[in-house]
Each structure stands twice: as C-alpha cells, then as structure tokens.
C-alpha cells in the first residue's frame, strides 16, 4: 500500500475513533430515575447501588425481581377485583423507573468496555502514524488553536 494511501486510511480511522469517543462521552452522563438504592426487602438497609454494580447477572436478577413483583401486584389486584388499583412501586419507584435505571447501568458497563477498546485502537493507530502525518496533524491542531 502506498504511503499516501496508508496516511489517508490512518486519518480516517483516527477520525472514527474520535467520533466514537465523543459519542461515549455524551452517553456517559446518565439521568437516573430512581435513587439507585435497590433492596429485595423494602425498608431494608441491605441495598445494591445500581450506579456502581458491575455484575450483569445481578442486574438482570434485580430486573427479573421487579418484573415479577409488578406482575404479581397486577394479578392480585385483578383477583381482588380492584378496578383502579394504586400504581405499583418498589422502594418508592415504579417498575419502569427501575428497569430504565438498570438499562442505563448496563449501557454504562458496555461503554466502559468500548472505551477500553477505543483506547487500544488509538494507541495502535498512533504507533503507525508516519512522521510526516504526525507533523501534519500537529500543524492542523496548532492552526485550530490559533483560529479558534
């Protein structure tokens, strides 16, 4: 492959890595819908903090628990012929809020893995940049700083 083609391809890949890192940065600031303090027993001091839990199996188990409690609540209300039952909540938050926060946490776990992968790719790209291309990139960065 000619040097010019390699430099062009390298620049394209660097731009793609930067784009994906930018997307990660935007997604890395979630809005939580619950207090993120989940307990299998309402009012218990033994809680799981969703913001730091990294065990995907445990997060799925929490979601399954909330889904089951929600289904049981709806079934009980129906069995008791309650026409307009109060909305289901667990530890003060709706089923939807818990599920959304679990999805958010799972997304953050995946983002962390993707960030690590992008850092490795960026290092590999930096190791193959030709001196001429490195000088061109640096000149463009300096020009941006002077103009912006």
N, C-alpha and C positions, 0 to 999 in steps of 0.2 A: 504494500500500500504506500502510495506517495506521501511524503512528509506533509504536504498541504492538506491532503485528504484526512490524514490522521489528526492534524490540528483542528480541522473543521469538525470532525466527529467528536473530538475531545471537548471542544467548546459546546457542542450540542448537549453532550452528556453532563457537563458541568451545569449548564442552564437547567436541565431537567432535575438534577439533584437539588439545586437551589429552589426550584419551584415546589418540589415535594417537601422540602424542609419548611418552606413558607406555609404550605397547607397544614403541616403538622403544628406549627406554632399557633395558627388560628384555632385549630381543634383542641389545643392543649389548655384552653381556658374555659372549662365547662361551667354551666349554671346548674347547680344541684337543686332538686325539687323537694328533697327531704332533709332532715338533719344528719343523714348518713349514719345514724347510730341504730343499727338493726339488732333486735333481740328476738329469740324464738319464744320468749315469755314476756308478755307486755309488763312493763314496770320493772323488769329485772336489771340489775347492774352489770350483768354479763352481756356485753354488746360486741358487735362486729362493726368496725368503722369502714364503711364502703369506700371512702376516699383513699384508703391505704391497702385494702385487702387485695392480694395479688393471686390468690388461689382461685382459678377459674371454676374448678369443681365446686368450691364452697359458694361462689357467687351464683352458680346455676342452682345449687341446693336452696339458697335463700329465695331465689325467684320461684322455684317449684313450691316452696312452703307458702309463699304469699299467694300464689295462684290457687293452691289447694284451699287455703283459708277463705279466699274470696268465693270460690265455687261452693264450699260448704255453707257459707253465710247465705248465699243466694238460694241454695237448696232448702236450708232451714226456714228462711223467710217464706218461701213458696209452700213448704209443708205446713207452716203455721197460718197460711192464708193471710199474710200481712201484705196488703195491697201496695202500700208505699213505704217500704222499709227504709230506715235511715241508711245513708250511704256507708258502705264498708270502709273501714280504716284499720290499719295495723300500726300500732305505736303512734297514732295520730296522723297517719298519712295514707292516701288512697293506694290501691293496688297499682294504678297507672303510674303514680309518682315513684313507688319503689322499683317498678320494672324499668322505668326511664333512667333512674339513677344507676341501676345495675348495668344497663346498656352503656351508659356513659362511662362507668368504670371499666367495663370490658374494652371499650374503644380506647381508653387511656392506656390500658395494658398493651393493646395492639400497636398504639402509637409509639410506645417506648421501644418495642421490638423493631418497628420500622425505622425509628430514629437511629438505633444502633446500626442497622443495615446500611442506611444512607451515609453514616459517618465512615464506615469501612469503604464504601464505594468512593466517597470523596477522597479518602487517603490514597486509594489506588489510582484515581484519576490524577491527583496531584503528583504522584510518583512518575507518571508517564508524560507530563507536560514538557514540551521542548523548551529550551532556554529562550528561544525567540517568542514562543507563545506566552511564556511566563512574563516576559518583558512587555508584550502587547497587553496582556490582562492588567498588569500593574499600571501601564500608561493610561488605560481606559479608566481605571479606578481613580487615579490622580486627577484626570480631566473631570470626572464626575464630581469630585470633591471641590475642585476649583469653580465649577459652574453651578454647583447646587448647594 
